[in-house]
């Protein structure tokens, strides 16, 4: 790690109740206010993370709270928070990346992407700068206010809680996520939807950073060179999600798999027709049996689509949308998984027209259907050793005084 330390020197110079959310004894912040929180009180307050609604609550920051530009920790939690609608570049965590970087930045980016069609995550000097910027933003903050973008979007793919983070400055609560974009430390990250609450503010913040040519928009700095491609890709996904949400208004059988209550709603529609929005994940081609397509929901809890007819699978075009969102229409069925010895829900796809994807999405198909999605593989590095989460009925929803 000697090379890594040398690099940091010159580069930085300038659930429902996860069944008792685990407490990390040594992770409380260093401030007196943070240390005054008793474990019992903190455990009670951490329950707010599993309560649907826009407000999560106010929490002290953990010691060494800043993991990187878009990931922080609050006291009492072993896992990190994933911050909504920002996606900072990665920080250097390995000597191998640093050795590759020191050979030349442009060549480094080229090798990190390789022959992958999708843009990839990579450590960059801008990622280190974004982490430093975050440390400076939070340096005088003892308490942060956490809120959600959508009352039903509680956790991300890897079971990390999703949040906006507000810091009180000069008597006002300031949205860190938006200011991070305004400073050019991140683009407006719309890959999993546009912001439902602060879309216009994010658009304006990004526009200001682009016009000022700061951070990731400064051509002289070392950062990803493919932001136009990333933004086109993310926005095409966001448009598809937004269209589904508009169509779903007032229709209970339109279900977004990432919502905390999606499984209970699917149970209610057993043997009835639903319209699902889900991300195409693993595709398991069946030589003799059916082909199974898993729609991403949570780690250890994806939703299966079953294709008994291989021609229907091919004609549906779902393989072209691997790693992308699709709309699926079908009847919810229950079957007994003999390997897990439990009943599970699924949808059988009998006609190609049951699958609809976004034709404006870039065609990133082409890798082995049974292999890992390079994007998912990269994101998995960020996991905090996720464990299966037991899902029960969360408490009553709360509203936010920051909601528009």
N, C-alpha and C positions, 0 to 999 in steps of 0.2 A: 504493500500500500504506500510505499515511499513516493512513487510517482504521483499517486493521487493526492497526497498531502502537499507535494511541491506544486501541483497544479492549482489547488485551492488557494495557495499562498499568493500566486501572481494573478490568477483570474479574478479573484474576489476582491483584490485590493481596492480597487476604486470604491317470540317475539311476541311473538308478542311476548316480550320480555325474554329474550333469548334464553329464557328460563333463568333467570337471575343474571343480569348483565354483569360480567366479571369486572371487578375493580382491580386496577393496577396500583399497588400500594406506593410504588416509587414515582408515579407519574404526575403527582399534584404539582401545580405551579409553585414558583419560588416566592410569590408575594404573600404577605400576611393574610390578605383577604382569602386567597385560595387555600391556605393552610387551615383557616378557621372552619372550613367545611368538614363536618364529620362524615364518616363513611356511611352511616345510616341515612343522613340527609342527602348525601350525594347519590346513594342508591335510589332513593325516592325520586330525586330529580331526573335521574337517567331514564326512569320509566316514561318520561315525556317523549323520549325518542320513538316509542312505539305507539304514541297516541296520534291518530290521524288528525289532520288540520294544518293550517299554515304556520302557526306558532309552535316552535319546539320549546324555547325558553332561554334563560340567561345562565351562562356557565363560566367558571374560571378557566383560563387556558392552562394546559398541562405544562410541565417543565419541558423545555426543548419542543415546544408545540409545533414549530414550523418544519414540516417534512420536506416540502417543496412549494412551488408557487401556487399549486391548486390543491394541496392536501395539508390539513392541520389536525391537531389533537386537542381535545378538551380534557380537563382533569377527571380522573376516575374511569376513563375508558381505555381499554387496550387497543381497540381498533381506531383507525383514523376516520375523518370525515372526507367525503368527496364533494368538492364545492361545485355548485351548479353553474353550468354555462361558461366555464373557463377551462382551458386546456393548455397549461404552461408546458414548455419543452422540458425534457428530463434533465436531471442533474447527473454528474458523473459518479458512478458507484463501483466501477471496476477499473483495474489497471489495463485490461485488454482494450477497453474502449479508449482510454487515454492514449495508449500507444498508437492505436489506429488513428486517433484524432491528430496526434502530433506529426503524423506523416503528411498531413494536408487536409484541410477542412472539407473542400469540395469532393475530394476522393473519398474521404470518410463518409460523407452523406451518401455517395453513390454505392459504396460497399454495404452500408447499413440497410439500404433498400434492396439491394440485390436485384433479383428478377421478379420481385413481388409487384403485383399490379396496384395494390393499394398503398397510399402514403403510410409510413411507419413512424413509430416513436423512436427517438434517439436522444442521447445526452448531448447537450450543446453548451457553449459558454452562455448563451441567452437563458438557458434553463437555470444555470447558476445565478445569473443576474436576477431572474424572477424570484428565486428563493431569497436572495438578499433583500430585494424590494419588499417582499412579504415580511421579513423580519423587521425591517424598518417601520412598516405600516403598523405592526402589532406591538412595537417595543414598549409603549406606555400603556397598553391595554391589559387590565387584570380580568375584566369580564367581557365576554362577547355575547351577542344576541343571535340565536340561530332560528332561521325560518325556512320553510319549504317553498318550492315553486308551485306545487300542486298538493292538495291535502291527502291524496291517495298514493303519491309517489314518495315512499318512505326510504327504501333501500335501492341501491344499484345492483348491478349484476353480481358483484362479489360481496354482497351483503353489507357494504359500507353505507352509512347513513348519508343522504343527500341534503345539502343545506346551502342557504345563503348565510354569510357571516357579516354581522353588523358590529361596528366598533363606534363607541361614543367619542366624538371629537368636538370640542368647543360647544358642547351642549346639544349636539345633533348625532343621531345614529347614521353612520355612513356605511353604505353597502360596499364591502371589500371587493366582491366579485366584479361589480361594475367598474370600480376604480382600478382594478388590476388590468382590465381591458383598456381603460382610458390611458393608462401609463404605457401601453404597448407591450405589456408583459404576457399577454395572451390574446388570441382572437376571440371573437364572440363564438362560442362553441355550441352549435345548434344540432349536433349529430344525433342527439336523442330527443329533440324537439326544440322549437323556439321557446324562449322564456314566456310563460303565460302571464307573468306579472310585470316584467321589466323589459319587454322586447324593445320598445322605442329607446329606452335609456341605453341598452346595450348597443343598438345600432348607432346611436349618436356618439357613444364613447369610442367605438371602433373607428368611426369616421374621423373623429378628432385626432386619434393616434395616427391614422394613416396620413392625414393632411400634415401633421407635424413631423412625420417620418421618424418616429421614435420606437425603440424596442424592436419588435419583430418586423416593423415596417421600415427600419433603417437599413438600407442596402449595404452599409459599411460594416454592420455587425454580423457575427457568425450565428446564424439561425437557419431554420428550415427554409428552403428556397421554393417550396411547392404550395404556399398558402392559397393561391388562386384555385388550385386543384382541390385542396382540402375544403375550402369554403363552398365550392360548387357541389361537391359530394355531400357535405353536411346539410346544406340548404335544401338539396333535392329530397333528402330524408325527412327534414323538418316539414317541408311542404306536404309530403305524403301523410305524415302523422297529423298535421293540422287539418287536412281534408277529412281524415277519419274521425277526428274529434268533433268536427262540425257535423258530419253525418250522424254521429252517435248521440247528439243532443236529444234528450227526451226518449231515448231508446235503451231500455235496460239490457236487451240482449246483445248490444254492441259492447264488447269487453276488451280492455287493454290489459294484456297479460302482466305488465309490470305493476299494475295497481295492486295494493296490498290485499284487496278483497276479491281478486279475480277467481281464485279457486272456489270460494264459497258461492260466488255467482254462477260459476260453471256447474256446480253441483245442483243449483236450483233449476238449471236448464237441462237436466238429464233427459235424453231422448227428445229434446227440442232443438230448434235451429238457433244458432248464435253466429255472430260475425266477430271474428277475433282480429286483433292487431298484435303481431308478434315478430320477433327477429329470427330469421332462419339461421339455426346453428348447425349442429352436427347432422350429417346425412349418412345414414347407415344403409347401404345398398344390400338388398336381400337376394342371394343367389337362388335359393329354393323357396324361401319365405317372403313375406312382405318387406317393402322398403319403409324405413322409419325416418322421419324428419323431425328433429327436435326444435321447437320454438323456444328461444331463450327467455327465461323468466328470472330464476335465481340459480346459483350454483346448487346442484343436487335436486332441483325442482323444476326442470324444463317440461314443456308440454308436448306430447307426441302427436304427430300426424301420421296416419298409416295409409300406405299405397299398396294394395294387393295387386293392382294391374300396373306393370312396368311401362306400358304405353301411356297410361294416364299420368304416371310420374314424369315421363319425358315430355309429354305434350303440355303439362301444366307450367313448365318453365321454371319450376321452383329452384332447380340447381343454379340457374342464372342469378338468382337472388340470394345466394348464400352470403350471410353477413349483412343482409339488408332486411328491411321491414316488408312484410306482406300482409294482405287482408285475406282471411280464410273464412269461408262460409260453410257451415256443416252442422250436423247433429252431434251433440255430446253423447258419447257412449262410455260405459264403464266395463272394464275387463279385469280379470284377476291375473296379476303378474306372479307367476309361480316361482320365479327366482327370488323375488323380494317377499313373496307370500303376503301380498297386500293388493287391495283393489286400487286401480288407477283410472283416471279419465283420459279419453283420447277422442280424436275425430278421424273418421275414415274418409279419405278422399276418393270418390268414385268417378268424378268428372273433372277435366282440366279447368273448367270455368270456376271451380271453387277457390282457386288461387289467383289473386290479383296482386301484382307488384307495380312499382313505379317505373314506367318506361323512361322517365327522365333521369333515373339513377344511372351512374356510370356502370358499365359492364365490367365488374371485377371478378367474374367467374373464371375458372380455369385451373384451380388447384384441385388436388385429389379430394373427392367428396368425403372420404373417411378420415382425412388428415386434419390437423388443426388449422383454423383460420389464422393467418399471420397476425392480423390485427388483434384478435382475441389472445393469441399467444403472448404478444407483447404486453397487453394490458394485464395479463395474469401475473406479471412480475410485481405489480403494485399491490397484490392481495396481502392481507394481513392474516394469513392462515385461516381462511373462512371456514366455519363449521355450519352444518345444516341448522336452519333456524326453525324452531317450532312455531307455527303460526296459529294464533287464536284470535278471538274477537278483540280488537283494540278498544280502548276507552273512547269516550265521547269526543267528538271533534272540537277543536278550538279555532277561533278566528284570529286574524292578525290586524293590528292597527296600521300595518304597513301595506296591507292589500289595497289594490287599486279598485 
